[in-house]
Amino acid sequence: MPDSLEQAMTFGAGTAIPDSTGMLDGEGGGSGEPHDPSSSGSDGEIAACACSCDELAATDVASEDFKARIAAGEEPSMAELSGFMRCANTCQREYMICRMEQADAEKKAEQEKRDQQKGTPDSCDCSCQQMTANNERAKELEKLFAAGGNVPLEDIMSLTRCAEVCQKQHMACIMEKK
């Protein structure tokens, strides 16, 4: 351990601890240059963090494997354990962006799945007979709601979606009746 503040400020240079020599003058630490996460420098230094989504994904996969090994009774080594956190501080912003982009992609995929389930233009019957049946179903749901009953959200979504999709055809049906 260092014996003075000066030694403490340079302690960890060239290791997994970010370079703190530039922190006092606002430079931050580490080179931030992309690297191969599995490589280390020729002099035994740990390579800089790439701060990429690929690096984060590889760390996530490795940490899940690590958790499974611990659950199976394996004792973790401190070196391996600290390896999972090695880039967490340095890459915090970039990793958060990766997580947000991943969450957005998952939400979009889930919304597309729900849209397919609730009714698409191909699954809506736009005939005049179906329009009449949909209007009757809407009246039933309205009565059920007025009586304090539970109205299935899927029915409302399907009726609304098909009313939107079939608007032109339904207008033609109304005009025919006049």
N, C-alpha and C positions, 0 to 999 in steps of 0.2 A: 504494500500500500504506500502511496506517496506520503512524504513527510512535510510538504509545504504546499501552499496554494498554487505556486508556479508548477510544481510537479503534478498536482491534482488536475490542473487545466490541460496538461498534455498527456495525462494518464489515459491509456486506451487508444492513443494514436496508432493507426495501422492494425486495429483489431475490429471486432464486431461493434464496438462502441463508436458512435459517430465522432469524427474529428472535431474536437471542441476548440481548437486554437483560433478559429475565425469567429466563434460565437460572440465574443466580447465586442468585436467591431462590426457585427451585423452580417457577416458573410455566411453564416450557417455552416453546416458540416457536410463532409462527404463529397465525392466528385459527382455523383448522380449520373454517371455514364452507364449506358446499357451494358449488360454482361450476360454471360451464361451462368444461371443461378447455381449450377453444380460445380463451377470452377472456383479455384482460389488462385491468388497470385503466386508467382514463382518463388517468392520469398516467404511463403506461408501466410500472407495476409489474406483475409477474407475479401472476396471481390465485392465491388460496390453494388448496390441495389439497382435494378433496372426500373422499378416502380411501374411495371406494366401489368395489364390485366392477365396476361399469360403467366407472369411470375406469381401473381396472387392466386390464380387458379391452381397452379402447380403446388403452391404452399397449402391451399385448402385440401387438395387431394392427399398430400403427404400427411397433413395433420389428422385427417380422417383415418388413414392407415395407422398412424401413431396411436390414436385413441383406441382403435380396435386391438392393437398389440397390448396396450395397457390393460384393457378389459380382459384380455386373455391371460393376464398375469405377468407380463413382461415388466421389468423395472426400467423406467426411463433414465437416460443419461442426461445430465445437465447440459452438455454440449448440444445434443439433439433438441432438447426442449428449448434452449435459447435460440436455436436456429429458426424456429417458427416465428419468433418475435423480432428477429434480426432487422428486418426492414419495416416493421410496423410503424415506428415513429418517423423515419425518414420519408416513407411513402404514404403517410396517412391520407393526404389530400387525394393523391392519385388512386389509392385503393378505394376511398369513399366514392369517387366518381365511377370506378369500375362496378362497385356494388349497386350504385344508383342506376347505372345503365342496365345492369343485369335485372334489377327489379322492374324497371320500365319495360324491358323486353318480355319478362314473364307476365306482367299485367296486360300488355298488348296481346300476347298469345291467349291468355285467359279470356279477355274481352272478345276476341275473334271466335273462340270456342263457344262462348255464351251467345254471341250473335248468330252463329250457325244453329244453335239449339232452339232459339226462340222464334225463328222464322226468317227465311230469306226469300227474295223474290221468286225463286224456283219452288219454294214450299207453300206459297200463298195461292189459293184458288181465288181468282178474280172474277168468277162468274156472278151473274145477278142472283142466282139461287144462293150462293155462298154468302153474298153480301147480306141477303135477308137473314140467313142463319146466324151470321156474325152479329147483326143488329139485335136479334132475339137473345143471343148469349150475353150481349152487353147489358140488355135490360134485366136479365136474370141476375147478373153480377151486381148491378146497381141495387136491385131489391134486396139481395143478400147483404150488401154493405149497409143499406139503410136499416135493416133489421139487426145490425150489430154483428153480423156473421163475418167469418174470415174469408176474404176474397183471395184466391190463388194468384200470386204475382205473375206466374208463368202465363196464365190465361190473359191477364191484362196486357202483358208484353206482346203476346202473340197477336191479339186483336189489334192493338195499336200499330204494330209493325205491318201487318197485312193491310190495315186501313191506309197506311202511308204508301205502301207499295202499289196498292190497287186503286188509288184515288181517281185516276183518269177513267178507268173502267167503271167504277161505281158512279161517277158523274154521268156517264153514258147510260147506265141503268136507270138512274133517276129521271133523266131526260126522256127515256123511252116510255116511262110510266105516265108522263104528262101528256 
